[in-house]
Amino acid sequence: MSLARKLRKRIKEYLIALRLRQKLRLLFAVCVMFPMIVTDAIILVNEYRNVAIEMEKEMEQTANTVEYTLQKHMEYPSNIAHNIYQSAVMHNFLNEEYESAYAYYDAYYRLRSESMFDASMGIKGATVSIFADNPTILDGSGFYTMDHYRNEDWFQTLYASDANRMLLFEYSTGMSGDIKENRRVVLLMKMNMGTFSGCQKALRMDLDFSDFEDDLINLEIDDKVLVCDNENLIFTNRDSTGEKEPFEPLPRVNNISYKKNMTLYGHELAISIISSENKFHAFLVKNGAFLLIMMAINIAMLTLMLYILERTLITRVKHLEDGFGIMDGERMRLIDGIEGNDEITSLGESYNHMAERMNELVNTVYLDRLREQEMDLAKQKAELLALHSQINPHFLFNVLESVRMHSLLKGEKETAQMVGKLAVMERTYVNWGDDEIPIHKEMDFVEAYLALQKYRFGDRLSYQLSVDDDCKMFGIPKLTIVTFVENACEHGVEKKASPGWIFVRISRDEKAVTIEVEDTGMGMDEETIADIRSRAKDVSIQNIKGSSHIGIMNALLRVKLVTDGKAVFEIDSDPGVGTQIRLVIPHEER
């Protein structure tokens, strides 16, 4: 005995040994509770993912705001530096060689009166310094001889770079002669680019560091913001050490929620966002009420459904069990209070009928009556067996499965495969408890049908099935697609002597699901196509009786009923070339 058969036998023995109440609860656990838990878990994961995406978008917006704020803060100083660079008066003043200190001061005061130049240029907390390779310039009032500063780090950094303009963050006394060192934001510019020549010139603009951090703090961002370069923490809106302290080394942070790189006038910076709220907490805050309501509804529905089934099924079966075989003297007692219209009701009525007949048989002692009694008992047994067959509709599938397993054991794989396909088709035909099924189950039936037809026709029939993943769970009336496929096979490919193809394509867009069935069979003439289109347009139960193509009309009628007539049916055909059927079902109607 194979392992699969042993396992199947043990499962069967276990299920047979269970009481009906236990079987019902097992069925609920496996077929209701477990799928529900999986579905709820998928929903929760998706909701958690949505919260994470939303938080990431908010942090991205925060980083963009920080980037915009820094760029905006540098906009005015940059424009001032550019205006100085573009001033021909400034370049002439710096290029001229002065004969005496008096000549220099005279030119300096003329520059001040003509260009309104001063050391701050109207920028709060800023100092503008201009350097020229001109020994006749006297150091002071914002102008300096370049030779005195060539060995400075900022000077060498500027001229070691190919960039005309750059930004530095340094901790120094600056150019104002302050005794104490401060953090500084320094904008540097070469002034000999383009059309301007003469002596070598450079501009240095020292900006107030605290203004930058004040801008970040004034944004009132709940999350912690870190603006760093490759070495130091430059700006932050939380726990800043202030402008009087040196820059902090680049911190080691493991809980960065979002990071964005930016370039500010040639200086590479990284904006890091540390969220004040973790994703799980945000998820609970946003969906906590939903989770509780969903859990309460699920538990209530399960409890109510189990209670109803126990009342309508197990209690009634127990009532029948208690009534069976009870004797009142020499007579069998009838079961009172039989309710419902299902198999249990039929079983109780059959038992009462049998009990009445048995009671009649008890009243006779004649031999012919005994033979009649035996015949009646046989009839009752047949009725019970028929009822049992009704209660267990899977008898046919068990037989088919046995045939398939025997074929596999004998090495007849092709026969076993065909029996398996036939079982899939028969199960679909028998299980009509719900007329609507997902497309992927319908396509299992289509594949089984075409496989059987391929077995029948051999190389005369080929087929191709194509289903988009987002269409597989879309519900349609049962046997809709296979009806079109059967029509293509029997009226198209089967009637054609040469080999033919059948194509099934199912796709989905923003508005509808499209089902296409195409064959390369005999095709149909214009008169037949016009007749099908006319009857499909106003299809109803009355006009499909006794008409041709009843299968197509039946399928269209059921699709029409579930979509309130909004589905669109199209058919095109060329004699000798083939036929194409196209069914479009809108989303909002499903």
C-alpha positions in Angstrom: 0.0 0.0 0.0 1.4 3.4 -1.0 2.1 6.1 1.5 -0.6 8.3 0.1 -3.2 5.6 0.4 -2.1 4.8 4.0 -2.4 8.5 4.8 -5.8 8.8 3.2 -7.0 5.7 5.1 -5.8 7.0 8.4 -7.5 10.4 7.8 -10.7 8.7 6.8 -10.6 6.5 10.0 -9.9 9.6 12.1 -12.8 11.5 10.6 -15.2 8.6 10.9 -14.4 8.3 14.6 -15.3 11.9 15.3 -18.7 13.0 16.5 -20.7 15.2 14.1 -20.2 18.2 16.4 -16.4 17.6 16.3 -16.4 17.3 12.6 -18.3 20.6 12.2 -15.9 22.4 14.4 -12.9 20.9 12.5 -14.5 22.0 9.3 -14.9 25.5 10.7 -11.3 25.6 11.9 -9.9 24.4 8.6 -12.2 26.0 6.1 -13.4 29.2 7.8 -11.2 30.2 10.7 -7.8 29.5 9.1 -8.6 31.2 5.8 -10.1 34.1 7.7 -6.9 34.5 9.8 -4.8 34.4 6.7 -7.0 37.0 5.0 -6.9 39.2 8.1 -3.2 38.9 8.2 -2.8 39.9 4.6 -5.1 42.9 5.2 -3.0 43.9 8.3 0.3 43.5 6.4 -1.0 45.7 3.6 -2.3 48.3 6.1 1.1 48.3 7.9 2.8 48.7 4.6 0.5 51.6 3.7 1.4 53.3 7.0 5.1 52.8 6.4 4.8 54.3 2.9 2.8 57.3 4.2 5.4 57.9 6.9 8.2 57.7 4.3 6.4 60.2 2.2 6.1 62.6 5.1 9.8 62.2 5.9 10.6 62.8 2.3 8.6 66.0 2.4 10.4 67.0 5.6 13.8 66.4 3.9 12.7 68.4 0.9 11.6 71.2 3.2 15.0 71.2 5.0 16.8 71.2 1.6 14.6 74.1 0.4 15.2 76.1 3.6 19.0 75.8 3.4 19.0 76.7 -0.3 16.7 79.6 0.3 18.9 80.9 3.2 21.9 80.9 0.8 20.0 82.5 -2.0 20.4 86.2 -0.9 24.1 85.9 0.1 24.8 84.1 -3.2 23.1 86.9 -5.2 25.2 89.5 -3.3 28.4 87.7 -4.1 27.4 87.4 -7.7 26.6 91.2 -7.9 30.1 92.0 -6.5 31.6 89.6 -9.0 29.7 91.3 -11.8 30.7 94.9 -10.7 33.1 96.5 -13.2 33.7 99.3 -10.7 34.8 96.7 -8.1 37.3 95.1 -10.5 38.7 98.4 -11.6 39.2 99.4 -7.9 41.0 96.1 -7.2 43.2 96.1 -10.4 44.5 99.7 -10.1 48.0 100.2 -8.7 48.0 103.0 -6.2 51.0 105.4 -5.8 50.2 106.2 -2.1 48.0 105.3 0.8 46.1 108.6 0.2 45.4 107.5 -3.4 44.1 104.2 -2.2 41.8 105.8 0.5 40.5 108.3 -2.0 39.6 105.4 -4.4 38.1 103.4 -1.6 35.7 106.2 -0.5 34.7 106.8 -4.1 33.9 103.1 -4.3 31.8 103.3 -1.1 29.9 106.2 -2.5 29.3 104.8 -5.9 28.5 101.1 -5.1 27.2 101.3 -1.5 29.8 98.6 -0.6 30.2 97.8 3.0 31.5 94.8 5.0 28.1 93.2 5.5 26.2 94.2 2.3 22.9 94.2 4.3 23.2 90.6 5.4 22.5 90.1 9.1 25.5 88.7 10.9 27.6 88.4 7.7 31.0 89.7 6.8 32.2 90.2 3.2 36.0 90.1 2.6 37.6 90.6 -0.8 41.2 89.6 -1.5 43.4 90.8 -4.4 46.9 90.1 -5.6 47.7 93.8 -5.5 50.4 95.0 -3.0 49.2 98.6 -3.2 45.9 97.7 -1.4 45.9 98.4 2.3 44.4 95.7 4.6 41.2 96.6 6.3 37.5 97.6 5.8 36.8 94.4 3.9 39.7 94.5 1.4 42.9 92.5 1.9 46.2 91.7 0.2 46.1 88.1 -1.0 49.8 87.3 -0.2 48.9 87.4 3.6 46.3 84.6 3.2 47.7 82.2 0.6 48.6 79.6 3.3 45.2 79.7 4.9 43.3 76.4 4.6 40.2 78.0 3.0 42.4 79.7 0.4 44.1 76.5 -0.7 40.8 74.6 -0.7 39.3 77.2 -3.0 42.1 77.2 -5.5 42.6 73.5 -5.4 39.1 73.1 -6.7 37.9 73.5 -10.3 34.7 75.1 -9.0 34.3 78.9 -9.2 32.1 79.0 -6.1 32.1 76.8 -3.0 30.8 76.5 0.6 32.8 75.7 3.7 31.8 75.0 7.3 34.6 75.9 9.7 35.3 76.7 13.3 37.6 79.8 13.5 37.9 83.4 14.4 36.9 84.5 10.9 38.1 87.7 9.2 36.4 90.1 11.6 39.2 89.9 14.2 37.1 88.2 16.8 39.0 86.8 19.7 36.7 83.8 20.3 36.2 81.1 17.7 32.8 80.4 16.4 31.1 78.0 13.9 30.9 79.7 10.5 29.3 79.1 7.2 31.7 80.5 4.6 30.9 81.2 0.9 34.0 81.4 -1.3 34.2 82.7 -4.9 37.0 83.2 -7.5 36.7 86.6 -9.2 38.9 86.1 -12.3 36.5 83.9 -14.3 34.9 84.8 -17.6 35.6 88.2 -19.0 37.2 89.7 -15.9 41.0 89.8 -15.8 43.6 91.7 -14.1 45.1 90.7 -10.8 44.0 87.5 -9.0 41.0 88.2 -6.8 38.8 86.2 -4.4 35.7 86.8 -2.3 35.0 85.4 1.1 31.6 85.8 2.8 31.3 84.7 6.5 27.6 84.0 7.4 26.1 83.7 10.9 25.9 80.0 11.7 23.1 80.4 14.2 20.7 81.8 11.6 20.8 78.5 9.7 20.0 76.4 12.8 17.3 78.9 13.8 15.6 78.4 10.4 15.6 74.6 11.0 14.2 75.0 14.5 11.5 77.4 13.3 10.2 74.8 10.9 8.8 73.0 14.0 9.5 69.6 12.7 8.5 66.8 15.1 11.2 64.5 13.9 14.9 64.9 14.6 16.8 66.3 11.6 20.6 65.9 11.2 22.5 67.7 8.4 25.9 66.1 8.0 28.8 66.2 5.7 31.4 63.4 5.4 33.1 64.3 8.7 30.9 66.4 10.9 27.3 67.1 12.1 26.7 70.5 10.6 23.1 71.4 11.6 20.4 69.9 13.8 17.0 71.0 15.1 17.4 69.0 18.4 20.1 69.1 21.1 22.5 71.5 19.3 25.8 72.3 21.1 25.6 75.8 19.7 27.8 78.0 17.6 30.4 78.5 20.3 31.5 74.8 20.3 33.4 73.0 17.5 31.5 70.8 15.1 30.6 67.4 16.4 32.1 64.4 14.7 29.7 62.5 12.4 27.4 60.6 14.8 26.7 56.9 14.7 22.9 56.6 14.3 21.2 53.2 13.8 17.6 54.4 13.7 17.7 56.7 10.7 14.2 56.6 9.1 15.0 58.5 5.9 18.1 59.9 4.3 18.6 62.3 1.4 21.8 63.6 -0.2 22.0 67.2 -1.4 24.7 69.6 -2.8 24.9 73.1 -1.4 27.3 75.2 -3.5 29.7 72.3 -4.1 29.5 71.0 -0.5 28.0 67.5 -0.3 25.5 67.1 2.6 23.3 64.3 3.8 19.9 65.1 5.4 18.9 62.3 7.9 15.5 62.1 9.5 15.0 60.2 12.8 11.3 59.6 13.2 9.8 60.5 16.6 7.3 57.7 16.1 8.0 54.1 15.0 6.0 52.5 12.2 4.3 49.9 14.5 3.1 52.6 16.9 1.8 54.7 14.0 0.1 51.6 12.6 -1.7 50.9 15.9 -2.7 54.6 16.3 -4.2 54.7 12.8 -5.7 51.2 12.7 -6.3 50.2 16.4 -10.0 50.8 16.3 -10.3 49.0 13.0 -8.4 46.0 14.4 -10.7 45.8 17.4 -13.8 46.1 15.3 -12.6 43.6 12.8 -11.7 41.1 15.5 -15.0 41.6 17.3 -17.0 41.1 14.0 -15.1 38.0 13.1 -15.5 36.4 16.5 -19.2 37.4 16.6 -19.9 36.0 13.1 -18.0 32.8 13.8 -19.8 32.2 17.1 -23.2 33.1 15.6 -22.7 30.9 12.6 -21.5 27.9 14.7 -24.4 28.3 17.0 -26.9 28.4 14.1 -25.4 25.4 12.5 -25.4 23.5 15.7 -29.0 24.4 16.3 -30.1 23.6 12.7 -27.9 20.5 12.2 -26.4 18.8 15.2 -29.5 19.3 17.5 -31.8 17.9 14.8 -29.4 14.9 14.2 -29.3 14.3 17.9 -33.1 14.3 18.0 -33.2 11.7 15.2 -30.5 9.7 17.0 -32.5 9.7 20.2 -35.7 8.7 18.3 -34.2 5.8 16.2 -35.0 2.4 17.5 -37.2 3.4 20.4 -39.8 0.7 20.9 -43.2 1.3 22.5 -44.1 -2.2 23.4 -43.9 -4.1 20.2 -44.3 -1.0 18.0 -41.6 1.4 16.8 -42.3 4.9 18.0 -42.5 7.6 15.4 -40.3 10.7 15.7 -42.3 13.9 16.4 -41.4 17.5 15.6 -39.5 16.9 12.3 -38.6 20.4 10.9 -36.9 21.7 7.8 -36.7 20.7 4.1 -33.2 19.2 3.9 -31.6 15.8 3.9 -32.0 15.4 7.7 -35.8 16.1 7.3 -35.9 13.5 4.5 -34.0 11.0 6.7 -36.5 11.6 9.6 -39.5 11.3 7.3 -38.0 8.1 5.8 -37.6 6.7 9.2 -41.2 7.5 10.2 -42.3 5.9 6.9 -40.2 2.9 7.6 -41.5 2.7 11.2 -45.1 2.9 10.0 -44.5 0.1 7.6 -42.7 -2.0 10.2 -45.6 -1.5 12.6 -48.0 -2.8 9.9 -45.8 -5.8 9.3 -45.8 -6.6 13.0 -49.6 -7.0 12.8 -49.5 -10.0 10.4 -48.3 -13.5 11.1 -48.9 -14.9 7.6 -46.1 -16.1 5.5 -47.0 -14.0 2.5 -47.1 -11.0 4.8 -43.6 -12.0 6.0 -42.4 -12.1 2.4 -44.1 -8.8 1.8 -42.4 -7.5 4.9 -39.0 -8.6 3.5 -39.7 -6.8 0.2 -40.7 -3.7 2.1 -37.6 -3.8 4.2 -35.5 -4.2 1.0 -37.3 -1.2 -0.4 -36.6 0.8 2.7 -33.0 -0.2 2.5 -32.8 1.0 -1.1 -34.4 4.3 -0.1 -31.8 4.7 2.7 -29.0 3.8 0.3 -30.4 6.4 -2.2 -30.6 8.9 0.6 -27.0 8.1 1.6 -25.9 8.7 -2.0 -27.7 12.0 -1.9 -25.9 13.0 1.4 -22.5 11.9 0.0 -22.4 13.5 -3.6 -18.7 12.8 -3.8 -19.1 9.1 -4.5 -18.5 9.6 -8.2 -15.3 11.5 -7.5 -14.0 8.8 -5.2 -14.6 6.2 -8.0 -12.8 8.4 -10.5 -9.9 8.9 -8.1 -9.7 5.1 -7.6 -9.6 4.6 -11.4 -6.9 7.3 -11.7 -4.8 5.7 -8.9 -5.0 2.3 -10.4 -3.9 3.7 -13.8 -0.9 5.3 -12.1 0.0 2.1 -10.4 -0.2 0.3 -13.7 2.0 2.9 -15.4 -0.9 4.3 -17.5 0.0 7.9 -16.9 -1.9 9.3 -19.8 -5.1 7.5 -18.8 -4.7 8.7 -15.2 -4.2 12.2 -16.4 -7.4 12.1 -18.5 -9.4 10.6 -15.6 -8.1 13.4 -13.4 -9.2 16.0 -16.0 -12.6 14.3 -16.2 -13.0 14.5 -12.4 -12.3 18.2 -12.5 -15.0 18.7 -15.1 -17.5 16.5 -13.3 -16.9 18.2 -9.9 -17.5 21.6 -11.6 -20.7 20.3 -13.1 -22.0 18.8 -9.9 -21.1 21.6 -7.4 -23.8 24.2 -8.3 -24.1 25.5 -4.7 -22.8 28.9 -6.0 -23.1 29.9 -9.6 -20.2 32.4 -9.3 -16.6 31.2 -9.2 -13.2 32.9 -9.5 -11.6 33.0 -13.0 -8.7 30.8 -11.9 -11.1 27.9 -11.0 -13.0 28.4 -14.3 -9.7 28.2 -16.2 -8.9 24.9 -14.4 -12.1 23.5 -15.9 -11.2 25.0 -19.3 -7.8 23.5 -19.2 -9.3 20.1 -18.3 -11.8 20.3 -21.1 -9.2 21.2 -23.7 -6.8 18.5 -22.5 -9.6 15.9 -23.0 -10.3 17.3 -26.5 -6.5 17.3 -27.2 -6.5 13.6 -26.2 -9.4 13.1 -28.6 -8.2 15.1 -31.6 -4.4 14.8 -31.2 -2.4 17.1 -33.4 -5.6 18.5 -35.0 -6.1 20.7 -31.9 -3.7 23.1 -30.2 -4.5 25.7 -27.5 -3.0 28.5 -25.6 -4.3 30.0 -22.3 -3.2 33.4 -21.0 -4.6 34.9 -17.7 -3.3 38.1 -16.1 -2.5 37.6 -12.4 -4.9 40.4 -11.2 -7.8 38.7 -13.0 -7.6 35.3 -11.3 -9.8 36.1 -8.3 -12.4 38.0 -10.4 -15.8 36.3 -10.1 -17.8 35.2 -13.1 -20.8 32.9 -13.6 -19.8 29.3 -13.7 -19.1 27.6 -17.1 -19.1 31.0 -18.9 -15.6 30.7 -20.5 -15.9 27.0 -21.1 -19.1 27.5 -23.0 -17.3 29.8 -25.5 -14.4 27.3 -25.6 -16.7 24.4 -26.3 -18.4 26.3 -29.1 -15.0 27.1 -30.6 -14.0 23.5 -30.4 -17.2 21.8 -31.7 -18.3 24.4 -34.3 -14.9 25.7 -35.3 -11.9 23.4 -35.0 -13.8 20.0 -35.1 -15.4 20.8 -38.5 -12.1 21.8 -40.1 -10.0 19.1 -41.7 -6.7 21.0 -41.1 -5.2 21.5 -37.6 -6.6 24.4 -35.6 -5.8 26.6 -32.6 -7.9 27.9 -29.7 -6.7 30.9 -27.8 -8.1 32.1 -24.4 -6.9 35.5 -23.3 -8.0 37.3 -20.1 -6.8 40.7 -19.2 -7.8 43.6 -16.9 -7.5 47.4 -17.1 -8.7 50.2 -14.9 -12.4 49.8 -15.9 -13.1 46.2 -17.0 -12.0 42.6 -17.3 -11.8 41.4 -20.9 -12.3 37.7 -21.9 -11.3 36.8 -25.4 -11.8 33.3 -27.0 -10.4 33.0 -30.5 -10.2 29.9 -32.8 -8.8 29.2 -36.3 -11.7 27.0 -37.3 -14.3 27.1 -40.0 -15.7 30.5 -39.0 -19.2 31.7 -39.7 -21.0 33.6 -42.5 -22.3 37.2 -42.0 -25.9 36.0 -41.7 -25.1 33.7 -38.7 -23.0 36.4 -37.1 -25.7 39.0 -37.5 -28.3 36.5 -36.0 -26.0 35.9 -32.9 -25.4 39.6 -32.4 -29.1 40.4 -32.6 -30.2 37.7 -30.1 -27.2 38.5 -27.8 -28.3 42.1 -27.6 -31.7 41.3 -26.1 -31.0 37.9 -24.7 -33.6 36.5 -22.2 -34.9 33.2 -21.0 -37.8 33.2 -23.5 -35.8 33.8 -26.6 -33.1 31.2 -26.0 -35.5 28.2 -25.8 -35.2 26.0 -28.9 -32.7 28.4 -30.6 -29.3 27.6 -32.0 -26.2 28.4 -30.1 -28.1 27.9 -26.9 -24.9 27.5 -24.9 -23.6 31.0 -25.8 -27.0 32.6 -25.2 -27.2 30.8 -21.8 -23.8 32.1 -20.7 -24.6 35.6 -21.9 -27.9 35.6 -20.1 -26.2 34.7 -16.8 -23.5 37.4 -17.3 -26.2 39.9 -18.1 -28.1 39.1 -14.9 -25.0 39.5 -12.6 -23.9 42.7 -14.3 -27.3 44.3 -14.7 -26.9 44.3 -18.5 -23.6 46.3 -18.4 -21.4 43.6 -19.9 -20.4 44.1 -23.6 -20.4 41.1 -26.0 -18.6 41.2 -29.4 -18.2 38.5 -32.0 -16.3 38.6 -35.3 -15.8 35.7 -37.8 -14.4 35.1 -41.3 -15.5 31.9 -43.1 -12.5 29.5 -43.3 -10.3 31.7 -41.1 -11.8 31.6 -37.6 -14.0 33.3 -35.0 -13.2 35.7 -32.1 -15.5 36.3 -29.2 -14.9 39.2 -26.8 -16.7 39.7 -23.5 -16.0 42.9 -21.4 -17.2 42.9 -17.8 -17.0 46.3 -15.9 -15.4 46.3 -12.4 -18.0 48.3 -10.7 -20.7 45.8 -11.6 -18.8 42.9 -9.8 
